[in-house]
Amino acid sequence: MIFFVCTMEVNGLGSSFLQNIFFCFPQRKENHSEFSFLGGQSLLGVFFFCSWIKACQSFIGWYFFSTQIQVIEDDKANKGSEPFTTGVRGQAPPLVTTKFQCMLFFFFFIYCKTVAYNMPCNSDMAKQSQVPLAAVIKPLAPLPPDETPPYLVDHGESGPIRCNRCKAYMCPYMQFIEGGRRFQCGFCSCVTEVPPHYFQHLDHTGKRVDCYDRPELSMGSYEFMATVDYCKNNKIPQPPAFIFLIDVSYNAVKNGMVGIVCQELKTLLDYLPRENPDVESNIRVGFVTYNKVLHFYNVKASLAQPQMMVVSDVADMFVPLLDGFLVNVSESRVVIESLLDQIPEMFADTRETETVFGPVIQAGLEALKAADCAGKLFVFHSSLPIAEAPGKLKNREDKKLVGTDKEKSLFQPQVSFYNTLAKECVVQGCCVDLFLFPNQYVDVATLGVVPTSTGGSIYKYTYFQASSDQERFLNDLRRDVQKPMGFDAVMRVRTSTGIRATDFFGSFYMSNTTDVELAGLDCDKTVTVEFRHDDKLSEETGALMQCAVLYTSCSGQRRLRIHNMAVNCCSQLADLYRNCETDTVINFFAKYAYRSVLSSPIKNVRDSLVNQCAQILACYRKNCASPSSAGQLILPECMKLLPVYLNCVLKSDVLQPGADISLDDRAYLRQLVSTMDVSESHVFFYPRLLPLQKLDVESISVPVAVRDSEERLSRGGVYLLENGLNIFLWVGVNAQQELLQNIFGTPAFGQIDPNMVRPLINTEKIIYIHNVNKRFLMVVKQEDKLELIFKHFLVEDKSNNGGASYVDFLCHMHKEIRQLLS
């Protein structure tokens, strides 16, 4: 049952308690497209009703407020059992929380999610509804084990077939005419001659007889082999390189990071990315260590021992050697292992505390330039770069600015040096991944400029301790090194006439208004695209989108990955609201808001989000809902979770920080969310809370999640909460002895050690749940001081930093909608 707050007439308070409960029951409309609640019209009634709800929700809340979980479970039941047929224009897929199988077209929905699968026909309708028109695209998304990778199409020296005018690539939406001698572009309607080698006859329906033999004519996603014309300087690219740059200052050595990295690389280098698991990786590797100066290493296979070359002039960085710096792992195996054994010993007694950072990236960039190849830099860094060098920073942490108009400056880089450096990296195809191990402020907002501009990633391990954080770090490092990725990538989104891509969100660089440039593009990165009307759309033809990504594979091949999508167009608001996807709306809202904090006061950003959400729901109430009392809160079926999710975004640490959240953490989270896909942002803002006491060892299914509220926690239970970054194991004081024995190896609550690195999880199903997210696990005992951290993630409750509870926010949202309607 779904509950939404309603107003109540003052005179209604005099009726019996049972009448009041009946009075507040949600009413599902006969057309199954909206939810509403009965209620009066007075604003005073809102106050009385909310007070009444808070007083009695302890025993009726389970009935009224089971919104988020119920919607997810209903979607699994309704859409998870039947195959989902793609290729049907405008059809909305299941929720991101539902596992499903696809039929017919390629599994395109794993690559792209749109806010609405019914797009407004004109800009006036879009402006009236305030529903954002956006798509979240994950070009190299990993596939489920039972899915076939995109087919690779090779047209030889002539290259891919394209429209003469808009340059869209051949796809299922091209219409062949004149017996197959020409085709009409589905995007711009231009007619183009079919090359002789690509000609094929048409059948009686107007389709080519080889339609289903060609992936580009029958599938939503596929790849083309690119010709030399698509290569930089018309030269076939060299295989990419990985360069590992390790901070060997005092802090990095003392906390154990240097030793752990060197030890792990000895085995990890055997698992560099490759397209064929039976073939050795083509990626070459190089090594640099640094503090105030940089140390380059010659690991040429012919050497008996590695050679160190020191560059102390960090103001004018250069690479002191070419031959022997970037090497093949198998050829230089002995020398590399000798180097990795020696590095921790060489710097074990260092007392150097100052570090540089800008010259470190410059060094990797210059090495890739000298080798004439693209690649990735893995930078392991520990402290604020205060040594005299380009990119030197100062400590500007000032919490007095939080909540003021100057707060936005804390999210902006403090020097322009790194913006310029990032541009140079993108031109070369130099992607940067940054692993941070800070014990104090390091200015993530500035250090993160190069990673977030080059398609890289940032990992942060505050107060790193080898005993507790090593496993988490190594899991991140292993996945980061091994995951599939492309290099030197350029992405362009083409659309049919009537709409165009106008704004982009993510980790990339743009030198013009159309091309998204990524020095590196891995399987986790998303690019969010916002569309706007520049003309009217037709309900008959719908709207088309094509995402084309040109990139270099890890083997050095230049390729084009193509994703195509068609959505319906509508002239009625009801049709627009019928096929919206709330998870994608929230993903877009969060990215838009997190970028806005760079230029606007946070209060303005928060108010803007609330106002747009209220306008979306008010427009539906006014134009689409069945006639009813003005005091009812009526929400579209597909957006009934919009208020609860939006409240989670508003309460997030970036937009409403608590006193204990650092500026670095806020900058880190802001940059992290910018590349999240829809499933990741879903669990990040509304964590998954699993009751392990309901675990059925004999069943193959995990427990049904419960609402993120303290009321859902039983003193006799054990709950696992995870948000994609952290895992918490909350233990009730009266938890079952058998359950405690299985998890912790002891039946007594008092003997549980909250500081244990990993519980002794003997139940196979719990092992499965834990391994789904190999992140940091924190054991939290009920009534322990750590419980305050755990409760921060119970997002339906009122937060300590002033964030509203779900009930309070619904009351506020209802008031905002009523004011718009009046």
Secondary structure, 3 states (H helix, E strand, C coil): CCCCCCCCCHHHHHCCHHHHHHHCCEEECCCCCEEEECCCCCHHHHHHHHHHHHHHHHHHHHHHCCHHHHHHHHHHHHHCCCCEECCCCCCCCCCCCCCCCEECCCCHHHCEEECECEEECCHHHHHHHCCCCEEEECCCCCCCCCCCCCCEECCHHHCCCECCCCCCECCCCCEEEHHHCEEECCCCCCEEECCHHHCCCECCCCCECCHHHCHHHHCCEEEEECCHHHCHHHCCCCCCEEEEEEECCHHHHHCCHHHHHHHHHHHHHHHCCCCCCCCCCCCEEEEEEECCCEEEEECCCCCCCCEEEEECCCCCCCCCCCCCCCECCCCCHHHHHHHHHHHHHHCCCCCCCCCCCHHHHHHHHHHHHHHCCCEEEEEEECCCCCCCCCCCCCCCCCHHHCCCHHHHHHHCCCCCHHHHHHHHHHHHCEEEEEEECCCCCCCHHHHCHHHHHCCCCEEECCCCCHHHHHHHHHHHHHHHHHCCEEEEEEEEEEECCCEEEEEEECCCECCCCCCEEEEEEECCCCEEEEEEECCCCCCCCCEEEEEEEEEECCCCCEEEEEEEEEEEEECCHHHHHHCECHHHHHHHHHHHHHHHCCCCCHHHHHHHHHHHHHHHHHHHHHHCCCCCCCCCCCEEHHHCCHHHHHHHHHCCCCCCCCCCCCHHHHHHHHHHHCCCCHHHHHHHHCCEEEEHHHCCCCCCCCCCCCCCCHHHCCCCCEEEEECCCEEEEEECCCCCHHHHHHHHCCCCHHHCCCCCCCCCCCCHHHHHHHHHCCCEEEEEECCCCCHHHHHCCCCCCCCCCCCCCHHHHHHHHHHHHHHHHC
